[in-house]
Amino acid sequence: MAYKRHSINLNKTQVNKLLFMCYGFYLAFYNQRLFHEPPKAWPYGPVFPNVYKQYSLFEVPIYIPEEKNKEFENDERAKGILTQVVDKYSHISAYDLSLWSHLPGGPWSQTVYGIKGDKNSGWNKEISDDLIKNYFAKE
């Protein structure tokens, strides 16, 4: 969508941060996950591991089965959020998106550094939907 609408070819970091935003806003607005795979806390911010593994800057973006494309095309809520996120944030560099994702008190930061007494914090941990939903509800 970023390429089609703005001629912007996103790298892996940008794709994952924009997907995180879409996931977060969808969760905050509709109390549902946008897709099944939850984000994990990696060193450069929230990452969807399967997307990260499959995405290449130099190839057609990840192959998506036709039935999934049709499902997305028919989901006006998801398309609306994705369109707004892409239009507003796709021009932002990977570096700046990573800085945003690392803000103190954000879902990534709370997952990596924990909340007092939390022994489940650290790298490669799933970022909880509750942390994401609460953060994006404020945004």
PyMOL commands that set and color helices and strands:
alter all, ss='L'
color gray80, all
select helices_A, chain A and resi 2-6+12-30+49-54+66-73+76-89+94-101+107-113+129-138
alter helices_A, ss='H'
color red, helices_A
select strands_A, chain A and resi 40-42+45-47
alter strands_A, ss='S'
color yellow, strands_A
deselect
rebuild
show_as cartoon
